[in-house]
Amino acid sequence: MGVLGCGVLVFALFFQCHSRSVQNPVFRSKRFQDRAWSDPNDCSRTRQPFVLSNPYNFSLDIRIPGVIPTESDSYYCMAVPVPTSWEAYIVDFVPHASMDTAHHMILYGCKTPYATQGYWDCGKELGTCRDQAKIMYAWARNAPPTKLPKDVGFKVGGDTRMNYFVLQIHYGDVTNFRDRHRDCSGLTLRMTSKPQPFIAGMYLMMSVDTVIPPGKKVTNADIACTYTSSPMYPFAFRTHTHSLGKVVSGYRVRNGQWTQIGRQSPLLPQAFYPVANTIDVKNGDILAARCVFTGEGRTTNTQIGGTSNDEMCNFYIMYYMDNSRAVPYMSCGDDSSSELFRNIPSEANIPIPVSPDHMMSMKHESAPQKDVVDLQEPKREEEVLDQGAHLVEVSDWPEADLQLGQVSGLALNSNGDLIIFHRGDHIWGINSFINGIYQQKDLGPIQQSTIMVVDPVRGKVLKASGRNMFYMPHGITTDKDDNYWVTDVALHQVIKLSSDGKDRQLLVWGEAFEPGSDKKHFCQPTDVAVDPVTGNVYVSDGYCNSRILKFSPEGKYISHWGAGSLDRKRERVPFWIPHSLAFLPDKRELCVADRDNGRIQCFMADTGEFVKEIKKEQFGGEVFAIAYSPAQGGLIYAVNGEPPYGQAAPLQGFIINYSTKEILDSFSPDTQEFKLPHDIVVTADGSIFVGDAASDSVIKFVLSAKAEHRSVKKGGIKVQEIEETEMFVQANLKPLPKFPPQHPVAAVQKMQEPSQTQPQQPPAAPEEKKTLKTMANQSAQGMATAIITTLLLVPLVLVITIGVFIRWKRGRMYSDDCQVKLDSSGSAGGILGKIRGKAAGSLNLGNFFASYKGYTRHGFDRLSTEGSDLEKDDEDGTDSENEEYSAPPAPMSSS
């Protein structure tokens, strides 16, 4: 009976697939449409330009119709009408092109294109549109897709005067078409008819008169315009030059202060990248941009133009505005006077180094090109972490007990050694402070060494200092000379110490045991950060005062500021214990862990201007400490704590994408629990150290590969999901060869090795060899059993097939519409009918098992193959390949 049941089930599955393909021919190919369409040179498939995924959302595929350009630097255009008569919103751009074929693509919106049928040469007499063409998207150099922030879209159709899309493709070097292949490059627009609260737009800054002299090492192209419209909020930027460009930078200038919008090497993929700072641009602000070129290698002047021998200097700002005041397109082409650019930040003049692995040659140039390494598209942080990086505790670190008190602060020196600041035998208890005044001075200073320099690999103490100096240590950091900067909340002081072990006090700020709120006093200061470039010092002050103070390296007061606000219409929420600081040297920002507000706020280090806020439910209302790494575009590391009120969240650490503000990963110890994680540091190799003030310990975490088999739940049933890997299976039916000791399973060999090198396993012990031999014998026996079972099933399947064919000939099985109609009896047809269930074309195992005693529907209700492939691909599509941007909350619409 078991064999009979298996045979029926196999036949049912076969019949199911066949019937679905007969009813809907698209079923067999739909799952692979996206993959097949991704090749811009594959013009053989018939594509559906308009796909409606639900009543509100749809996509529009725009492809150049199989052209073969015959001249270098050709510009071809084609127009496609907006597919709706009402207003619609573009929320996603997905390019389908390769820099091997196309130099760049630009998507315009307009009302009247030059042509509405076919394609035309738009690089000579004809242009793109008869009316004003508005740039909506641009692509070059294998740039990844662009996904707009939530609630933001480009508005088209209706009364927007953008009733047509015009796709322009620039073909640089036509030698790529020597094989006479056709090109179908283009892009897919993902759209919605749902009105979006905020409208996206494009601000284009371009130089028009720049001349680059031959052989001159540096030539600057400067652009600046005064902004005169309603407030706009940049969220992405893009740079574009040809081969002579070295770096392109864009800024907002307000009251003489320059704030970076974006800076990038045009040799990297010319995608839209997240802005460097979350800012607004208001009426009266100046928008400025600079392109840095070199004339080396040229023998004649290079001018701005459209060919590969010319140059371009473009800085695109993708922004959003309130729906009621939105302007979809603005531009600036004024070459600015040198007076303004005398104050441009020095970073704008420094080319961004691009490694040979990331160098992207301009393949459209007519000069012979050397072989170049194809660029691997830069992976977003969440992709990198998802592919194996996960923090796990190093349970055997340190190798020996460090004999610590309450660990209050951690830092790193220039050698990468870990520095621990702890309280020895002093304990911060309920009676330690009253109104900020230390109550236990009679205990005297801590007699133990409070500063420990520790080997980060083994945990061995390298150096100890800080005896008889501190009463209640709190924060510690180092400067470029490895001096210590510490805070003592009992002394209300900030102290600069030498790191030579002699405990020399180089600077002392504040008055011992005297709290205050003026420029010369602190009240329980918590942490210090030092600008590695200017040497300026930032102090978080603290438990009593809610402010950040800025001093010169010599201790001269410069400025101070309080908390920032995302919504300027609401009252600003002040700091509630600014507890930890992190300086972001690559962004020139200072981030603050606002402890009891459960948030992270970042500010421009030079001006104190508020940039962004990160606040997550997972923090549980408390953020005790933060650290920063410039890796992968910027990662913030944080630890939370237990709030004095409300529901506590699990104590854990977080890895946060600085740009998107998304939590990429969380971590906590495996052999113990966080009790009071008080400080955190990240090393150059990505290792993490967390100091716990309650367990008097420092816990080390390192990156470890995640399990390749991930347990997931589908339809209420727990299954093992295996990561997609390209494999081939050995199909020999003869006995398998002996297994090498380090590879127990030799039948499946991976053609692609994991990105992380796995440690080589030692030779197998005798017991292991015996086990492997047994496994091989069992595998061979299993293979033989499978062959015998298959041979027995073949006649059974043939008999069933003949019976079904006879019934079909009698007209009792199939109707005209190819729907299955079977008896409910105990025959093969009845069983098959129960398997299929109510829905035509569906295989419902719940109905099948529920029809017999001893089985229930529990656990099988959702185990149905109806649409399991189609719906999963359509509804559960991922944006993992997209560049995603997190937009700051926009202002409320005026009433």
KOLSE-678678 format. One line per 5 residues: number of its first residue (from 1); for each residue y, x, z of C-alpha. Coordinates in steps of 0.1 Angstrom, whole numbers, plus 5000, padded with zeros to 4 digits. Layout:
# KOLSE-678678
NUM) Y,X,Z  ...
# end
This chain:
# KOLSE-678678
1) 5000,5000,5000  5023,5029,5007  5018,5043,4972  5024,5008,4958  5056,5003,4977
6) 5069,5037,4966  5061,5030,4930  5079,4996,4931  5109,5012,4947  5111,5040,4921
11) 5109,5015,4893  5135,4993,4909  5159,5022,4912  5153,5031,4875  5158,4995,4864
16) 5190,4993,4885  5206,5022,4868  5196,5010,4834  5210,4975,4839  5243,4988,4852
21) 5247,5010,4822  5239,4981,4799  5264,4959,4816  5292,4984,4817  5290,5015,4794
26) 5319,5030,4813  5297,5033,4844  5279,5063,4831  5309,5084,4823  5336,5072,4847
31) 5326,5095,4875  5332,5125,4852  5364,5114,4835  5388,5133,4856  5367,5165,4853
36) 5364,5161,4815  5401,5153,4810  5412,5184,4829  5406,5206,4799  5438,5204,4778
41) 5420,5217,4748  5393,5190,4748  5408,5164,4724  5375,5148,4715  5374,5121,4741
46) 5390,5087,4738  5412,5083,4768  5426,5053,4785  5463,5060,4788  5469,5031,4813
51) 5445,5026,4842  5451,4998,4868  5434,5007,4900  5446,4976,4920  5473,4950,4916
56) 5500,4974,4928  5488,5009,4918  5482,5023,4884  5482,5056,4865  5496,5066,4831
61) 5481,5095,4811  5505,5112,4788  5490,5138,4764  5503,5156,4734  5480,5142,4705
66) 5460,5172,4695  5487,5195,4680  5482,5229,4664  5516,5247,4666  5522,5271,4637
71) 5553,5289,4650  5559,5307,4683  5585,5291,4706  5578,5257,4692  5590,5226,4712
76) 5570,5194,4706  5578,5161,4722  5562,5127,4724  5574,5094,4740  5555,5069,4760
81) 5570,5036,4772  5570,5028,4808  5540,5005,4810  5557,4977,4830  5587,4955,4824
86) 5596,4955,4861  5606,4985,4882  5579,5010,4892  5578,5042,4912  5561,5075,4904
91) 5545,5090,4935  5524,5117,4920  5524,5142,4891  5491,5157,4880  5494,5184,4852
96) 5467,5190,4826  5477,5223,4810  5471,5260,4811  5496,5289,4807  5472,5304,4782
101) 5483,5276,4759  5516,5261,4770  5546,5281,4783  5560,5251,4802  5562,5213,4802
106) 5591,5191,4812  5590,5153,4817  5622,5134,4809  5632,5098,4815  5655,5080,4792
111) 5662,5047,4775  5662,5057,4738  5640,5086,4727  5643,5102,4693  5610,5087,4682
116) 5586,5062,4697  5555,5070,4675  5536,5102,4673  5552,5135,4682  5581,5155,4668
121) 5596,5189,4667  5623,5187,4695  5633,5224,4694  5654,5223,4663  5674,5194,4648
126) 5660,5167,4670  5662,5167,4708  5644,5147,4734  5665,5115,4737  5694,5099,4719
131) 5710,5091,4753  5711,5112,4784  5677,5127,4792  5670,5130,4829  5645,5156,4841
136) 5618,5142,4864  5592,5169,4865  5587,5205,4853  5556,5227,4851  5549,5263,4842
141) 5525,5292,4850  5495,5271,4861  5515,5254,4888  5494,5230,4910  5500,5192,4911
146) 5529,5177,4930  5526,5149,4955  5558,5132,4968  5563,5124,5005  5553,5091,5018
151) 5577,5062,5010  5594,5083,4983  5592,5077,4945  5609,5082,4912  5622,5048,4901
156) 5617,5039,4865  5616,5008,4843  5636,4976,4850  5673,4982,4849  5671,5019,4856
161) 5677,5029,4820  5646,5049,4821  5623,5029,4800  5606,5058,4782  5589,5090,4793
166) 5594,5119,4770  5570,5148,4774  5583,5182,4761  5559,5211,4757  5570,5246,4748
171) 5544,5267,4730  5552,5304,4734  5528,5326,4716  5509,5308,4688  5483,5336,4685
176) 5465,5316,4712  5458,5291,4684  5442,5315,4659  5410,5296,4663  5428,5265,4651
181) 5419,5245,4682  5439,5215,4690  5460,5211,4722  5461,5179,4743  5481,5192,4773
186) 5500,5167,4793  5501,5151,4827  5490,5120,4846  5516,5099,4865  5503,5080,4895
191) 5526,5050,4900  5530,5019,4921  5550,4987,4918  5556,4985,4955  5593,4992,4962
196) 5598,5025,4979  5625,5028,5007  5637,5062,4994  5643,5072,4958  5635,5107,4945
201) 5658,5126,4922  5663,5159,4906  5692,5183,4910  5692,5210,4884  5712,5242,4888
206) 5713,5264,4857  5732,5294,4844  5745,5291,4809  5766,5323,4803  5746,5351,4819
211) 5741,5382,4798  5716,5409,4809  5725,5444,4796  5696,5465,4783  5683,5490,4808
216) 5704,5477,4837  5683,5476,4868  5700,5445,4885  5719,5417,4870  5728,5386,4890
221) 5733,5351,4877  5752,5330,4902  5757,5292,4901  5776,5271,4925  5790,5235,4926
226) 5806,5213,4952  5785,5183,4960  5803,5150,4957  5777,5122,4961  5760,5103,4989
231) 5738,5123,5013  5707,5137,4998  5676,5152,5015  5659,5181,4996  5621,5182,5001
236) 5609,5205,4974  5623,5232,4950  5612,5251,4919  5624,5282,4903  5622,5291,4866
241) 5630,5323,4846  5613,5341,4819  5598,5376,4822  5630,5395,4834  5634,5373,4865
246) 5626,5389,4899  5637,5364,4925  5656,5330,4925  5672,5316,4957  5690,5284,4965
251) 5713,5275,4994  5735,5249,5010  5769,5263,5021  5786,5243,5048  5816,5256,5067
256) 5808,5291,5055  5772,5290,5068  5745,5296,5042  5712,5277,5048  5683,5285,5025
261) 5668,5256,5005  5642,5278,4988  5635,5313,4976  5606,5323,4953  5594,5348,4928
266) 5593,5333,4893  5563,5355,4886  5543,5332,4908  5531,5297,4897  5563,5278,4890
271) 5554,5248,4911  5575,5226,4933  5572,5242,4968  5583,5227,5001  5619,5235,5011
276) 5624,5263,5036  5645,5242,5059  5648,5205,5065  5684,5198,5058  5708,5173,5043
281) 5735,5178,5017  5767,5159,5022  5799,5153,5003  5819,5185,5004  5790,5209,5008
286) 5785,5237,4983  5751,5242,4965  5747,5278,4954  5719,5296,4936  5713,5332,4925
291) 5688,5346,4899  5682,5383,4900  5672,5399,4867  5664,5434,4854  5671,5446,4819
296) 5647,5475,4821  5625,5477,4791  5649,5459,4768  5670,5476,4741  5694,5448,4734
301) 5714,5422,4754  5694,5393,4767  5711,5360,4769  5703,5325,4782  5683,5306,4756
306) 5652,5287,4748  5630,5314,4732  5607,5338,4748  5630,5367,4740  5658,5349,4758
311) 5661,5342,4796  5666,5312,4818  5680,5308,4853  5670,5274,4867  5668,5262,4903
316) 5654,5227,4907  5659,5207,4939  5637,5177,4943  5654,5153,4968  5654,5118,4981
321) 5682,5094,4989  5685,5060,5005  5674,5033,4980  5708,5016,4981  5728,5047,4971
326) 5703,5067,4951  5714,5088,4921  5683,5099,4901  5696,5130,4884  5724,5155,4890
331) 5731,5189,4876  5753,5220,4881  5760,5246,4855  5791,5263,4868  5791,5301,4871
336) 5806,5308,4904  5833,5333,4913  5822,5365,4930  5843,5356,4961  5818,5330,4973
341) 5787,5351,4967  5800,5380,4988  5786,5362,5018  5752,5353,5003  5724,5363,5026
346) 5709,5397,5017  5675,5382,5012  5687,5367,4979  5691,5402,4965  5656,5414,4975
351) 5628,5408,4949  5597,5392,4964  5568,5416,4960  5539,5401,4939  5506,5419,4941
356) 5487,5427,4909  5462,5400,4918  5490,5374,4917  5510,5388,4889  5512,5363,4860
361) 5521,5378,4827  5543,5359,4803  5516,5354,4777  5539,5337,4752  5558,5369,4744
366) 5554,5384,4710  5548,5419,4723  5512,5430,4730  5501,5421,4764  5477,5439,4787
371) 5448,5422,4803  5459,5404,4834  5440,5390,4863  5440,5352,4862  5458,5338,4892
376) 5438,5318,4917  5460,5289,4926  5474,5294,4961  5454,5273,4985  5472,5252,5010
381) 5466,5259,5047  5444,5229,5052  5422,5239,5023  5418,5275,5037  5409,5262,5071
386) 5385,5236,5058  5366,5262,5039  5354,5280,5069  5382,5291,5093  5376,5276,5128
391) 5386,5291,5161  5358,5296,5186  5357,5312,5220  5346,5348,5225  5325,5341,5256
396) 5319,5378,5265  5356,5388,5264  5368,5406,5285  5338,5428,5291  5349,5434,5327
401) 5369,5413,5352  5407,5419,5348  5414,5407,5384  5444,5385,5374  5465,5360,5393
406) 5481,5330,5377  5486,5341,5341  5521,5330,5330  5529,5350,5299  5513,5368,5270
411) 5527,5392,5243  5517,5418,5218  5530,5453,5213  5534,5471,5180  5499,5485,5183
416) 5484,5450,5186  5475,5455,5222  5476,5424,5244  5502,5423,5272  5494,5400,5302
421) 5521,5389,5327  5506,5374,5358  5516,5365,5394  5491,5386,5414  5486,5370,5448
426) 5517,5347,5445  5510,5311,5437  5535,5285,5424  5528,5256,5448  5545,5224,5458
431) 5566,5242,5484  5577,5271,5462  5610,5256,5451  5635,5230,5464  5662,5220,5439
436) 5655,5252,5420  5659,5275,5450  5629,5298,5458  5616,5291,5493  5592,5320,5498
441) 5614,5351,5496  5599,5362,5529  5566,5370,5511  5584,5398,5493  5578,5409,5457
446) 5543,5410,5443  5526,5442,5452  5500,5442,5424  5507,5454,5389  5520,5423,5372
451) 5520,5437,5336  5487,5447,5321  5483,5462,5287  5447,5453,5275  5426,5463,5245
456) 5423,5431,5225  5388,5440,5213  5370,5447,5245  5394,5437,5272  5397,5471,5288
461) 5429,5477,5307  5449,5505,5290  5480,5505,5312  5494,5486,5342  5529,5484,5356
466) 5553,5460,5373  5546,5465,5410  5570,5454,5437  5594,5439,5412  5588,5402,5406
471) 5585,5371,5428  5574,5345,5403  5568,5359,5368  5570,5335,5338  5576,5346,5303
476) 5572,5379,5285  5579,5393,5250  5585,5426,5233  5611,5440,5210  5607,5464,5180
481) 5608,5493,5204  5580,5478,5225  5604,5472,5255  5594,5443,5277  5617,5413,5281
486) 5606,5391,5310  5618,5362,5330  5613,5355,5367  5619,5319,5377  5623,5328,5414
491) 5649,5355,5407  5666,5334,5380  5668,5366,5359  5660,5380,5325  5650,5417,5327
496) 5645,5443,5300  5619,5469,5311  5607,5501,5295  5571,5501,5284  5564,5537,5295
501) 5549,5526,5328  5578,5539,5348  5592,5503,5354  5627,5513,5343  5651,5483,5343
506) 5671,5488,5311  5690,5455,5314  5692,5427,5341  5709,5394,5333  5716,5368,5360
511) 5720,5371,5397  5690,5375,5419  5680,5342,5437  5713,5326,5426  5707,5298,5400
516) 5736,5286,5379  5746,5271,5345  5774,5293,5333  5772,5321,5308  5762,5347,5335
521) 5736,5327,5354  5703,5310,5347  5682,5284,5365  5645,5292,5363  5646,5307,5328
526) 5612,5304,5311  5609,5326,5281  5626,5352,5258  5625,5358,5220  5640,5388,5202
531) 5652,5389,5166  5635,5419,5151  5663,5425,5126  5695,5420,5146  5681,5426,5180
536) 5698,5394,5193  5681,5378,5223  5673,5342,5229  5666,5327,5264  5651,5293,5271
541) 5668,5281,5303  5647,5264,5316  5635,5242,5344  5669,5232,5356  5692,5238,5326
546) 5683,5223,5292  5696,5249,5268  5689,5279,5246  5712,5309,5251  5719,5336,5225
551) 5730,5371,5235  5737,5403,5217  5712,5432,5222  5737,5446,5248  5738,5413,5267
556) 5771,5398,5254  5770,5360,5253  5772,5346,5218  5764,5309,5219  5741,5283,5233
561) 5728,5249,5222  5707,5220,5233  5681,5198,5217  5683,5186,5181  5680,5151,5168
566) 5662,5137,5138  5683,5106,5138  5720,5112,5141  5726,5075,5147  5707,5076,5179
571) 5716,5094,5211  5702,5129,5212  5673,5134,5236  5680,5165,5256  5654,5193,5263
576) 5631,5185,5291  5620,5220,5302  5623,5242,5271  5592,5262,5281  5583,5286,5253
581) 5600,5303,5224  5587,5316,5190  5609,5335,5166  5601,5330,5129  5612,5362,5112
586) 5604,5351,5076  5624,5319,5080  5651,5331,5103  5644,5303,5127  5637,5299,5165
591) 5612,5273,5176  5611,5258,5211  5582,5242,5230  5601,5213,5247  5574,5209,5273
596) 5578,5175,5289  5591,5159,5258  5559,5169,5241  5575,5182,5210  5584,5214,5191
601) 5619,5218,5177  5630,5245,5153  5666,5258,5148  5684,5282,5125  5685,5314,5146
606) 5719,5324,5133  5737,5291,5139  5716,5270,5162  5715,5243,5135  5686,5219,5140
611) 5659,5221,5113  5629,5201,5122  5608,5185,5150  5570,5184,5153  5556,5157,5177
616) 5520,5145,5176  5500,5120,5197  5474,5147,5201  5499,5167,5222  5496,5140,5249
621) 5533,5143,5258  5532,5180,5268  5536,5212,5248  5534,5242,5270  5535,5272,5246
626) 5538,5281,5210  5533,5311,5188  5539,5317,5151  5522,5335,5122  5538,5339,5087
631) 5503,5338,5072  5496,5311,5046  5532,5301,5044  5537,5297,5081  5514,5285,5109
636) 5524,5274,5144  5500,5277,5172  5504,5255,5203  5487,5245,5235  5493,5213,5254
641) 5491,5203,5291  5486,5174,5314  5516,5151,5317  5529,5142,5351  5526,5105,5341
646) 5509,5085,5314  5476,5090,5296  5466,5127,5294  5452,5140,5261  5424,5166,5260
651) 5437,5200,5268  5433,5221,5236  5450,5244,5212  5464,5234,5178  5470,5251,5144
656) 5499,5234,5127  5512,5237,5091  5548,5246,5095  5558,5230,5062  5539,5197,5064
661) 5538,5196,5102  5502,5185,5099  5476,5196,5125  5451,5218,5105  5427,5225,5134
666) 5422,5222,5171  5403,5244,5195  5391,5247,5231  5367,5269,5250  5329,5263,5248
671) 5318,5279,5280  5346,5266,5302  5375,5242,5301  5412,5246,5298  5428,5239,5332
676) 5464,5249,5327  5469,5267,5294  5503,5283,5299  5509,5307,5270  5495,5317,5236
681) 5497,5346,5212  5482,5352,5177  5473,5386,5164  5476,5400,5129  5439,5393,5122
686) 5442,5357,5133  5426,5361,5168  5441,5339,5195  5446,5346,5232  5454,5318,5256
691) 5465,5325,5292  5454,5299,5317  5475,5297,5349  5450,5276,5368  5418,5296,5361
696) 5436,5330,5364  5421,5340,5330  5428,5349,5294  5406,5333,5268  5400,5348,5234
701) 5393,5329,5202  5384,5342,5168  5378,5327,5134  5343,5317,5127  5327,5300,5097
706) 5321,5263,5101  5286,5250,5096  5278,5245,5060  5260,5213,5067  5284,5188,5083
711) 5272,5157,5100  5290,5126,5087  5287,5089,5090  5284,5066,5061  5278,5029,5064
716) 5269,5033,5101  5241,5057,5094  5244,5094,5104  5235,5117,5075  5238,5154,5067
721) 5264,5161,5041  5259,5194,5023  5289,5212,5009  5289,5212,4971  5276,5245,4959
726) 5265,5256,4924  5227,5261,4927  5197,5263,4906  5162,5254,4917  5131,5274,4909
731) 5107,5250,4890  5075,5270,4890  5044,5250,4899  5023,5280,4907  5022,5294,4943
736) 5055,5308,4954  5059,5345,4958  5062,5361,4992  5095,5355,5009  5118,5385,5017
741) 5123,5386,5054  5160,5379,5053  5157,5349,5030  5132,5324,5045  5140,5298,5017
746) 5136,5315,4984  5132,5284,4962  5169,5278,4962  5192,5306,4952  5230,5303,4954
751) 5248,5314,4923  5281,5316,4943  5282,5335,4975  5303,5322,5004  5338,5336,5007
756) 5330,5351,5040  5305,5380,5041  5276,5371,5063  5262,5399,5086  5230,5413,5074
761) 5201,5402,5095  5177,5428,5110  5141,5431,5096  5119,5403,5108  5098,5409,5139
766) 5060,5405,5135  5062,5370,5150  5089,5361,5124  5069,5375,5095  5039,5353,5106
771) 5061,5323,5107  5075,5330,5073  5040,5334,5058  5030,5300,5073  5061,5284,5059
776) 5052,5298,5024  5017,5284,5027  5030,5250,5038  5055,5250,5010  5027,5256,4984
781) 5005,5229,4999  5035,5205,4999  5040,5213,4962  5004,5205,4954  5005,5173,4973
786) 5037,5162,4954  5019,5169,4921  4989,5148,4930  5011,5120,4942  5031,5120,4910
791) 5000,5119,4889  4987,5089,4908  5020,5071,4905  5022,5074,4867  4994,5049,4859
796) 5008,5025,4885  5043,5026,4869  5028,5021,4834  5009,4990,4846  5040,4975,4862
801) 5061,4983,4831  5036,4966,4808  5036,4935,4831  5073,4933,4831  5075,4937,4794
806) 5051,4908,4789  5072,4886,4812  5103,4896,4793  5086,4887,4760  5080,4852,4774
811) 5117,4848,4781  5113,4844,4819  5130,4876,4832  5164,4882,4814  5192,4859,4806
816) 5216,4864,4778  5241,4882,4800  5215,4908,4810  5215,4897,4847  5182,4899,4866
821) 5166,4866,4876  5133,4871,4894  5110,4850,4915  5112,4851,4953  5074,4852,4955
826) 5054,4881,4968  5049,4895,4933  5065,4926,4920  5093,4905,4907  5098,4888,4940
831) 5100,4921,4958  5124,4934,4933  5145,4904,4937  5147,4909,4974  5157,4945,4969
836) 5185,4935,4946  5200,4909,4970  5226,4884,4961  5250,4905,4940  5240,4909,4905
841) 5235,4945,4896  5233,4957,4933  5205,4973,4952  5206,4961,4988  5180,4977,5010
846) 5191,4955,5040  5177,4924,5023  5145,4941,5014  5137,4954,5048  5149,4923,5066
851) 5124,4902,5047  5095,4916,5066  5085,4912,5102  5091,4942,5123  5123,4952,5106
856) 5159,4940,5112  5191,4943,5093  5206,4964,5120  5217,4997,5106  5210,4987,5070
861) 5238,4961,5064  5260,4985,5045  5233,5006,5029  5239,4992,4994  5243,5010,4961
866) 5266,4984,4947  5295,5004,4934  5286,5033,4956  5296,5058,4931  5324,5040,4913
871) 5342,5028,4944  5338,5060,4963  5353,5080,4935  5382,5056,4930  5390,5048,4966
876) 5382,5080,4984  5399,5104,4961  5413,5135,4977  5446,5152,4974  5432,5185,4984
881) 5444,5201,4952  5479,5187,4955  5511,5203,4968  5520,5179,4996  5554,5177,5012
886) 5564,5162,5044  5598,5145,5042  5621,5143,5072  5629,5107,5081  5657,5095,5060
891) 5688,5077,5074  5686,5040,5078  5700,5019,5050  5735,5007,5057  5738,4970,5063
# end
